[in-house]
Amino acid sequence: MSFSADHLANQFLIAMPGMVDPNFAGAVIYLFEHTERGAMGLVVNRPTEVDLATLFDKIELKLEIAPLLEQPVYFGGPVQVERGFVLHEPEPNAAYSSSLVIPGGLTMTTSKDVLEAVASGTGPKKFLMTLGYAGWGAGQLEEEITLNGWMNVPLSRQQMADIIFDTPSSQRYERAMSRLGFDLSHLSGEAGHA
C-alpha cells in the first residue's frame, strides 16, 4: 500500500462502538502524522482531573489568566504520558522551538516556550493541552481501520477547530460523528451487524 506522507494526517479518528481498548473506547483523535512508518495523534475528548493551574505550577510557570486556570489537561494517549503536547490553531507570527504545522490543519507544539507564551498572554488563543499521545506502528492503524476499530473523518480545519476548541469535551464524539451524517444509535459494535 502506498500513500503520501500525510495520508490520514489532519483528520479525526473516531473509535467505533466495538472498541474494547479502554484507552480508546469513545475516543476522538486528531491525527497529526501518518506515514509509512506509522501514525501519531492526540485524543481530544478525554479531560483529566489535572487543570492548567496545577500543570503550570508543576513546571514552575506562573499562570494568572483566570479563564485558563481551570481549563483541563487532556489524556492525549498512552504513549509518553509524562510529556506535554499543545494542539493549537496556526499562528503565522509565532516561532516556537518545536512545532509541527500540519498542512491545511492545526499545529502541534511540544516545547515549553508555547506554555510560556500562554502564561504571558501572548500564546495561542485557542489550544488544547494533553499529556501523552496515541501512536501506531507501520501498517497498524490501517489494519485497525480495516477491522472496524476506527473511522477516519476528514473535515475542514475550521470544522475540526470548532469541535476541538468550541465544543464541550463530552459532546465531541457525537459532533464528529454527526459531521459524517451518522446517528450513533444506528451503529453496531460488531462487523456485519448493523
Backbone as JSON, one array per atom type, in Angstrom:
{
  "sequence": "MSFSADHLANQFLIAMPGMVDPNFAGAVIYLFEHTERGAMGLVVNRPTEVDLATLFDKIELKLEIAPLLEQPVYFGGPVQVERGFVLHEPEPNAAYSSSLVIPGGLTMTTSKDVLEAVASGTGPKKFLMTLGYAGWGAGQLEEEITLNGWMNVPLSRQQMADIIFDTPSSQRYERAMSRLGFDLSHLSGEAGHA",
  "N": [[0.85, -1.18, 0.0], [0.68, 2.12, -0.93], [1.02, 5.49, 0.04], [0.68, 9.03, 0.48], [2.86, 11.05, 2.54], [1.24, 12.27, 4.35], [-1.11, 10.83, 4.59], [-3.52, 10.18, 6.27], [-3.27, 12.26, 7.95], [-4.25, 15.25, 9.69], [-6.89, 14.62, 10.07], [-9.8, 13.4, 11.82], [-9.84, 10.55, 13.93], [-12.21, 8.29, 14.81], [-13.25, 6.3, 17.41], [-14.82, 3.24, 16.93], [-18.0, 1.82, 18.01], [-17.43, -0.8, 18.97], [-14.9, -0.76, 20.06], [-12.59, -2.03, 22.27], [-10.34, -1.45, 23.77], [-9.55, 0.25, 26.64], [-8.2, 2.67, 26.65], [-9.01, 3.89, 24.36], [-11.76, 3.61, 23.86], [-14.63, 5.2, 22.81], [-13.19, 7.38, 21.93], [-12.07, 10.42, 20.34], [-9.7, 11.26, 18.07], [-7.25, 13.52, 17.04], [-5.42, 13.25, 14.26], [-2.12, 13.84, 13.71], [0.07, 13.0, 12.35], [0.86, 10.71, 9.77], [2.44, 8.26, 8.24], [4.35, 5.97, 6.16], [5.75, 4.78, 8.17], [4.19, 4.76, 10.39], [1.71, 6.15, 12.69], [0.59, 9.08, 14.46], [-1.27, 10.72, 17.01], [-3.57, 12.82, 18.89], [-5.74, 12.32, 21.59], [-8.72, 14.03, 21.88], [-10.92, 14.34, 23.48], [-10.89, 13.61, 26.16], [-10.78, 14.73, 29.08], [-8.65, 15.22, 31.94], [-8.25, 14.95, 35.55], [-6.51, 16.91, 36.16], [-5.81, 20.37, 36.08], [-4.93, 23.34, 34.15], [-3.75, 25.23, 35.86], [-2.61, 23.66, 37.9], [-0.81, 22.09, 36.39], [0.88, 24.09, 35.28], [1.97, 25.08, 37.61], [3.47, 22.87, 38.42], [5.46, 22.83, 36.47], [6.73, 25.08, 37.05], [5.8, 27.6, 36.07], [4.17, 30.69, 36.01], [0.82, 31.11, 35.88], [-1.65, 33.34, 35.38], [-3.98, 33.98, 34.15], [-7.23, 34.16, 34.41], [-9.51, 32.72, 33.04], [-8.16, 30.53, 32.01], [-7.08, 29.05, 34.08], [-8.64, 26.95, 35.16], [-8.98, 25.32, 33.02], [-9.04, 22.08, 31.65], [-6.38, 19.62, 31.52], [-5.74, 17.3, 29.02], [-5.99, 13.71, 28.45], [-3.9, 12.58, 26.19], [-3.16, 10.23, 25.05], [-1.76, 6.88, 25.43], [1.04, 6.86, 25.2], [4.16, 8.12, 26.2], [3.2, 9.59, 28.55], [4.11, 11.43, 30.35], [4.86, 13.59, 28.97], [4.17, 16.76, 27.51], [1.83, 17.99, 25.11], [0.75, 20.45, 22.92], [-2.01, 21.37, 21.21], [-2.96, 23.55, 18.76], [-4.36, 26.42, 16.98], [-2.91, 27.49, 13.88], [-0.32, 29.9, 14.07], [0.77, 32.48, 12.4], [2.83, 34.34, 13.0], [4.19, 33.32, 15.12], [6.96, 31.63, 16.62], [7.71, 28.87, 17.79], [9.95, 26.62, 19.44], [9.65, 23.91, 18.91], [7.54, 22.83, 16.87], [4.99, 21.26, 14.95], [3.6, 21.91, 12.03], [0.67, 21.1, 10.64], [-0.11, 20.46, 7.38], [-2.67, 22.41, 6.03], [-4.04, 22.14, 8.36], [-4.09, 22.03, 11.93], [-1.73, 23.07, 14.49], [0.83, 21.39, 16.24], [2.57, 21.6, 19.17], [5.44, 20.94, 21.13], [7.23, 22.14, 22.77], [8.34, 23.99, 25.67], [8.2, 26.73, 25.37], [5.79, 27.51, 24.15], [3.98, 27.27, 26.23], [5.01, 29.14, 27.97], [4.43, 31.42, 26.49], [1.62, 31.27, 26.54], [1.21, 31.66, 29.29], [2.05, 34.3, 29.54], [0.15, 35.59, 28.13], [0.46, 35.9, 25.42], [0.34, 33.73, 23.82], [-1.19, 31.05, 21.83], [-4.65, 31.66, 21.24], [-6.68, 29.81, 21.3], [-6.39, 26.58, 22.4], [-5.45, 23.16, 23.11], [-4.31, 21.25, 25.69], [-2.44, 18.37, 26.15], [-1.39, 15.41, 27.88], [0.73, 12.95, 26.92], [0.41, 10.81, 23.97], [-1.24, 9.18, 21.18], [-0.12, 6.37, 19.44], [0.83, 4.46, 16.54], [2.33, 1.64, 14.99], [4.04, 0.84, 11.86], [1.66, 0.22, 9.4], [-0.19, -0.62, 11.32], [-2.38, 1.08, 12.1], [-3.86, 1.17, 9.71], [-4.65, -1.5, 9.55], [-6.26, -1.69, 11.84], [-8.33, 0.06, 11.12], [-9.4, -1.31, 8.93], [-10.4, -3.49, 10.31], [-12.64, -2.45, 11.47], [-12.16, -0.89, 13.75], [-11.73, 1.81, 13.86], [-12.98, 4.89, 12.48], [-12.15, 7.1, 9.96], [-12.31, 10.63, 9.7], [-12.45, 13.12, 7.53], [-12.31, 16.57, 7.77], [-12.82, 20.12, 7.39], [-10.29, 22.53, 8.41], [-11.49, 24.51, 9.98], [-13.89, 23.26, 10.8], [-12.82, 21.17, 12.35], [-11.44, 22.64, 14.3], [-13.62, 23.93, 15.5], [-14.88, 21.74, 16.72], [-12.84, 20.76, 18.44], [-12.02, 23.02, 19.99], [-14.29, 24.57, 20.62], [-16.45, 23.01, 21.35], [-18.03, 21.33, 24.01], [-16.16, 18.85, 25.81], [-17.5, 16.45, 26.32], [-19.26, 16.25, 24.25], [-17.9, 16.01, 21.89], [-17.39, 13.58, 20.52], [-19.94, 12.78, 19.51], [-20.48, 15.05, 17.97], [-18.44, 14.98, 16.03], [-19.08, 12.56, 14.76], [-21.62, 13.2, 13.79], [-20.98, 14.95, 11.78], [-20.45, 13.32, 9.74], [-22.87, 12.45, 9.1], [-23.96, 10.41, 10.58], [-26.06, 8.63, 12.82], [-25.52, 7.8, 16.04], [-27.0, 5.83, 17.36], [-27.61, 4.0, 15.45], [-25.39, 2.58, 14.87], [-23.5, -0.39, 15.12], [-21.5, -2.36, 17.3], [-20.34, -4.56, 16.2], [-18.91, -6.08, 13.35], [-20.73, -6.36, 10.37], [-23.24, -6.47, 11.53], [-25.38, -4.41, 11.48]],
  "CA": [[0.0, 0.0, 0.0], [1.47, 3.35, -0.93], [0.24, 6.69, 0.28], [1.53, 10.18, 0.74], [3.34, 11.15, 3.92], [0.18, 12.77, 5.24], [-2.28, 10.07, 4.15], [-4.69, 10.47, 7.11], [-2.98, 13.38, 8.85], [-5.23, 16.33, 9.67], [-8.24, 14.04, 10.11], [-10.19, 12.78, 13.08], [-10.1, 9.12, 14.02], [-13.28, 8.1, 15.79], [-13.33, 4.9, 17.83], [-16.12, 2.64, 16.66], [-18.6, 1.34, 19.26], [-16.86, -2.06, 19.44], [-13.52, -0.58, 20.56], [-12.51, -2.58, 23.63], [-9.19, -0.88, 24.48], [-10.07, 1.33, 27.48], [-7.54, 3.92, 26.3], [-9.56, 4.47, 23.15], [-13.21, 3.48, 23.74], [-15.3, 6.5, 22.77], [-12.21, 8.44, 21.69], [-11.89, 11.19, 19.11], [-8.28, 11.55, 17.98], [-6.78, 14.36, 15.94], [-4.22, 12.61, 13.73], [-1.23, 14.88, 13.21], [1.1, 12.42, 11.48], [0.57, 9.36, 9.27], [3.39, 7.93, 7.17], [4.56, 4.52, 6.05], [6.37, 4.3, 9.41], [3.19, 4.7, 11.45], [0.82, 7.29, 12.87], [0.55, 9.71, 15.79], [-2.39, 11.63, 17.18], [-3.93, 13.22, 20.26], [-7.13, 12.17, 22.0], [-9.16, 15.4, 22.16], [-12.18, 14.38, 24.23], [-10.72, 12.9, 27.42], [-10.16, 15.6, 30.08], [-8.18, 14.56, 33.17], [-8.54, 15.7, 36.77], [-5.49, 17.96, 36.28], [-6.11, 21.58, 35.33], [-3.74, 24.06, 33.71], [-3.11, 25.87, 37.01], [-1.79, 22.63, 38.55], [0.28, 21.74, 35.49], [1.82, 25.21, 35.2], [2.66, 25.12, 38.9], [4.45, 21.77, 38.42], [6.6, 23.15, 35.6], [7.24, 26.36, 37.56], [5.38, 28.75, 35.28], [3.08, 31.39, 36.68], [-0.33, 31.34, 35.02], [-2.59, 34.19, 36.12], [-5.11, 34.32, 33.28], [-8.34, 33.48, 35.1], [-10.28, 31.69, 32.33], [-7.34, 29.37, 31.68], [-6.65, 28.32, 35.27], [-9.43, 25.74, 35.38], [-9.06, 24.54, 31.78], [-8.43, 20.78, 31.92], [-5.35, 18.99, 30.71], [-6.36, 16.11, 28.45], [-5.26, 12.48, 28.22], [-3.68, 12.57, 24.75], [-2.91, 8.86, 24.62], [-0.98, 6.12, 26.41], [2.47, 6.91, 24.93], [4.86, 9.27, 26.79], [2.19, 10.33, 29.31], [4.74, 12.48, 31.14], [5.24, 14.66, 28.04], [3.07, 17.63, 27.11], [1.57, 18.31, 23.7], [-0.21, 21.54, 22.81], [-2.65, 21.44, 19.9], [-3.49, 24.92, 18.65], [-4.51, 26.93, 15.63], [-1.64, 28.03, 13.38], [-0.02, 31.3, 14.37], [1.76, 32.83, 11.38], [3.96, 35.11, 13.51], [4.8, 32.66, 16.28], [8.07, 30.73, 16.28], [8.05, 28.02, 18.92], [11.13, 25.85, 19.06], [9.34, 22.55, 18.47], [6.16, 22.76, 16.39], [4.69, 20.56, 13.71], [2.46, 22.55, 11.38], [0.05, 20.09, 9.8], [-0.59, 21.17, 6.18], [-4.12, 22.58, 5.97], [-4.66, 21.81, 9.64], [-3.71, 22.7, 13.16], [-0.31, 22.99, 14.82], [1.1, 20.66, 17.47], [3.83, 22.09, 19.71], [5.86, 20.18, 22.3], [8.24, 22.88, 23.53], [7.83, 24.76, 26.8], [8.01, 28.14, 25.02], [4.38, 27.8, 23.87], [3.33, 27.44, 27.53], [5.47, 30.44, 28.47], [3.65, 32.41, 25.75], [0.26, 31.21, 27.1], [1.26, 32.27, 30.62], [2.22, 35.75, 29.42], [-0.98, 36.13, 27.38], [0.81, 36.1, 24.02], [0.29, 32.44, 23.13], [-2.4, 30.79, 21.04], [-5.89, 32.0, 21.94], [-7.41, 28.55, 21.47], [-5.46, 25.45, 22.39], [-5.79, 22.0, 23.93], [-3.08, 20.71, 26.27], [-2.56, 16.96, 26.51], [-0.24, 14.64, 28.35], [0.75, 11.7, 26.17], [-0.15, 10.77, 22.62], [-1.6, 7.87, 20.65], [0.8, 6.02, 18.37], [0.67, 3.18, 15.86], [3.46, 1.24, 14.17], [3.8, 0.73, 10.42], [0.54, -0.62, 8.99], [-1.1, -0.97, 12.42], [-3.62, 1.85, 12.03], [-4.61, 0.72, 8.54], [-5.26, -2.78, 9.9], [-7.35, -1.43, 12.8], [-9.44, 0.65, 10.36], [-9.98, -2.42, 8.16], [-11.13, -4.35, 11.25], [-13.74, -1.65, 12.04], [-11.83, -0.29, 15.04], [-11.75, 3.27, 13.73], [-13.47, 5.53, 11.27], [-11.46, 8.38, 9.78], [-13.25, 11.7, 9.36], [-11.8, 14.32, 7.01], [-13.1, 17.8, 7.9], [-12.02, 21.33, 7.18], [-9.62, 22.99, 9.62], [-12.45, 25.25, 10.8], [-14.8, 22.29, 11.42], [-12.09, 20.48, 13.4], [-11.19, 23.6, 15.36], [-14.89, 24.12, 16.21], [-15.12, 20.57, 17.58], [-11.8, 20.65, 19.46], [-11.87, 24.18, 20.86], [-15.54, 25.24, 20.98], [-17.49, 22.05, 21.73], [-17.69, 20.67, 25.28], [-15.48, 17.56, 25.56], [-18.46, 15.33, 26.38], [-20.06, 16.24, 23.01], [-17.02, 15.99, 20.71], [-17.57, 12.32, 19.79], [-21.21, 12.86, 18.78], [-20.38, 16.12, 16.97], [-17.6, 14.49, 14.94], [-19.86, 11.55, 14.05], [-22.73, 13.82, 13.08], [-20.43, 15.58, 10.58], [-20.5, 12.29, 8.7], [-24.26, 12.12, 8.86], [-24.31, 9.18, 11.29], [-26.75, 8.64, 14.1], [-24.82, 6.77, 16.81], [-27.88, 4.74, 17.77], [-27.72, 3.04, 14.36], [-24.12, 1.88, 14.68], [-23.29, -1.59, 15.92], [-20.1, -2.61, 17.62], [-19.87, -5.77, 15.53], [-18.89, -6.01, 11.9], [-21.78, -7.15, 9.71], [-24.49, -6.48, 12.29], [-25.82, -3.0, 11.61]],
  "C": [[0.89, 1.24, 0.0], [0.53, 4.53, -0.71], [1.19, 7.82, 0.58], [1.87, 10.25, 2.22], [2.25, 11.62, 4.88], [-1.16, 12.11, 4.92], [-3.55, 10.39, 4.96], [-4.42, 11.61, 8.08], [-4.01, 14.48, 8.64], [-6.65, 15.78, 9.5], [-8.51, 13.58, 11.54], [-10.22, 11.27, 12.88], [-11.15, 8.99, 15.11], [-13.35, 6.62, 16.12], [-14.74, 4.39, 17.56], [-16.67, 2.02, 17.94], [-18.02, 0.04, 19.8], [-15.46, -1.96, 20.01], [-13.43, -1.04, 22.01], [-11.34, -2.02, 24.43], [-9.68, 0.31, 25.31], [-9.4, 2.68, 27.22], [-8.28, 4.65, 25.18], [-11.07, 4.33, 22.99], [-13.84, 4.87, 23.81], [-14.38, 7.67, 22.43], [-12.37, 9.13, 20.34], [-10.42, 11.6, 19.12], [-8.02, 12.46, 16.79], [-5.45, 13.76, 15.48], [-3.31, 13.69, 13.14], [-0.09, 14.32, 12.36], [0.66, 11.02, 11.06], [1.47, 9.12, 8.07], [3.49, 6.43, 7.06], [5.18, 3.94, 7.31], [5.37, 4.21, 10.56], [2.39, 5.98, 11.56], [0.88, 7.79, 14.31], [-0.63, 10.66, 15.84], [-2.63, 11.92, 18.65], [-5.41, 12.99, 20.49], [-7.6, 13.55, 22.44], [-10.45, 15.47, 22.98], [-12.08, 13.65, 25.57], [-10.03, 13.8, 28.45], [-9.74, 14.79, 31.31], [-8.61, 15.41, 34.36], [-7.58, 16.89, 36.95], [-5.93, 19.18, 35.48], [-4.81, 22.31, 34.99], [-3.01, 24.71, 34.87], [-2.16, 24.89, 37.7], [-0.58, 22.28, 37.69], [1.33, 22.86, 35.43], [2.62, 25.34, 36.5], [3.77, 24.06, 38.94], [5.66, 22.09, 37.56], [7.15, 24.55, 35.9], [7.03, 27.52, 36.61], [4.21, 29.39, 36.0], [1.98, 31.69, 35.67], [-1.35, 32.13, 35.82], [-3.8, 34.58, 35.29], [-6.31, 33.48, 33.74], [-9.08, 32.43, 34.28], [-9.48, 30.42, 32.05], [-7.03, 28.48, 32.88], [-7.36, 26.98, 35.44], [-9.59, 24.89, 34.12], [-8.38, 23.2, 32.02], [-7.26, 20.45, 31.0], [-5.96, 17.67, 30.26], [-5.41, 14.92, 28.42], [-5.11, 12.38, 26.71], [-3.46, 11.19, 24.18], [-1.95, 8.19, 25.57], [0.54, 6.15, 26.21], [3.06, 8.21, 25.49], [3.9, 10.17, 27.59], [2.8, 11.42, 30.21], [5.09, 13.69, 30.27], [4.02, 15.45, 27.59], [3.04, 17.91, 25.63], [0.5, 19.4, 23.67], [-0.72, 21.58, 21.38], [-3.29, 22.81, 19.81], [-3.65, 25.32, 17.19], [-3.18, 27.52, 15.18], [-1.52, 29.51, 13.73], [1.1, 31.75, 13.45], [2.99, 33.56, 11.94], [4.66, 34.48, 14.71], [5.92, 31.72, 15.81], [8.46, 29.95, 17.52], [9.15, 27.07, 18.49], [10.82, 24.44, 18.58], [7.87, 22.43, 18.1], [6.1, 21.94, 15.11], [3.44, 21.23, 13.16], [1.89, 21.53, 10.4], [-0.54, 20.81, 8.59], [-2.11, 21.21, 6.12], [-4.81, 22.37, 7.3], [-4.18, 22.65, 10.78], [-2.2, 22.6, 13.36], [-0.18, 22.25, 16.15], [2.5, 21.07, 17.94], [4.16, 21.32, 20.99], [6.86, 20.94, 23.17], [7.6, 23.77, 24.6], [7.55, 26.22, 26.43], [6.56, 28.47, 24.67], [3.62, 28.02, 25.18], [3.76, 28.76, 28.18], [4.68, 31.56, 27.79], [2.2, 32.44, 26.26], [0.23, 31.94, 28.44], [1.36, 33.79, 30.55], [1.08, 36.4, 28.63], [-0.7, 36.35, 25.91], [0.74, 34.81, 23.2], [-0.97, 32.26, 22.33], [-3.65, 31.07, 21.87], [-6.71, 30.74, 22.23], [-6.4, 27.41, 21.36], [-6.0, 24.35, 23.29], [-4.47, 21.39, 24.38], [-3.32, 19.25, 26.63], [-1.26, 16.47, 27.14], [-0.33, 13.31, 27.63], [0.17, 11.85, 24.78], [-0.5, 9.34, 22.27], [-0.66, 7.57, 19.49], [0.54, 4.62, 17.82], [1.92, 2.89, 15.05], [3.07, 1.15, 12.7], [2.67, -0.24, 10.12], [-0.49, -0.92, 10.06], [-2.43, -0.23, 12.34], [-4.48, 1.4, 10.85], [-5.34, -0.59, 8.84], [-6.45, -2.56, 10.86], [-8.56, -0.79, 12.12], [-10.15, -0.43, 9.57], [-10.82, -3.32, 9.05], [-12.25, -3.61, 11.98], [-13.45, -1.1, 13.43], [-12.0, 1.22, 15.02], [-12.46, 3.68, 12.45], [-12.7, 6.84, 11.15], [-12.44, 9.4, 9.21], [-12.47, 12.91, 8.86], [-12.75, 15.52, 7.11], [-12.21, 18.99, 7.58], [-11.35, 21.73, 8.5], [-10.61, 23.7, 10.54], [-13.42, 24.29, 11.51], [-14.09, 21.56, 12.57], [-11.83, 21.4, 14.58], [-12.47, 23.84, 16.18], [-15.15, 22.96, 17.17], [-14.11, 20.54, 18.73], [-11.85, 21.8, 20.46], [-13.19, 24.78, 21.35], [-16.68, 24.31, 21.39], [-17.09, 21.42, 23.06], [-17.15, 19.26, 25.02], [-16.45, 16.39, 25.52], [-19.29, 15.22, 25.09], [-19.22, 16.09, 21.75], [-17.2, 14.72, 19.88], [-18.82, 12.4, 18.91], [-21.13, 13.91, 17.68], [-19.55, 15.67, 15.78], [-18.36, 13.46, 14.1], [-20.96, 12.19, 13.22], [-22.26, 14.54, 11.82], [-20.43, 14.6, 9.41], [-21.94, 11.91, 8.35], [-24.71, 10.84, 9.55], [-25.08, 9.48, 12.56], [-26.14, 7.49, 14.89], [-25.71, 5.59, 17.19], [-28.01, 3.67, 16.68], [-26.43, 2.26, 14.11], [-24.01, 0.7, 15.64], [-21.81, -1.73, 16.2], [-19.52, -3.82, 16.91], [-19.93, -5.6, 14.02], [-20.02, -6.88, 11.34], [-23.09, -7.2, 10.46], [-24.97, -5.06, 12.52], [-27.22, -2.91, 12.16]]
}
